[in-house]
Amino acid sequence: MEKLKSKDLENIIGGFSVWMGIGIAAIVVFLAGVLEGITNPNKCGE
């Protein structure tokens, strides 16, 4: 097994980032809103 130098470690792309977490959370919240709108439709202003 070869040890990687710091420079080599900086060049590795991938993994889970904060932006991916925010994006996944946004999609989940959006889908929850869509499902709530379908199952519990309310008119605007009520």
N, C-alpha and C positions, 0 to 999 in steps of 0.2 A: 504494500500500500504506500502511496506517495503522499507526503505532506504538502499541502498547498500553501503558497506564500500569500501574504496579505493582498498583494496586487491581483493575484489570481482569484481570491475570494470576492473581491469587489466586482469582478467581471461576470460573476455568475448571475444569471437572470432567472427569476422564478420565485415560487413560494407565495405565501399569503401576505398581502399588504393591507394597510389601513384602508386604502381606497376600495379594495375589493370587499372588505367588510362593510363599508358604508354603502356600496352598491347593492350588495346582497340584502342588507337591512332595508334599503329603499324599495327594492322589488317586493320583499315580503310585506311591508306596510301597504304598498299599492295594491297588491293582490288581496290583502285582508279588507281594504276599503271596497274593492270591487265586489267581493263576496258578500260583504255586509249590505251593499247597495242592492244586490240581487235578492237577498233573503229578507231584507227589511226595507222595502222602498217607502220613502217619505216624500211628500211634495215639498217644494222649496217654500220657506217661510212658515213652516209649522213647528 
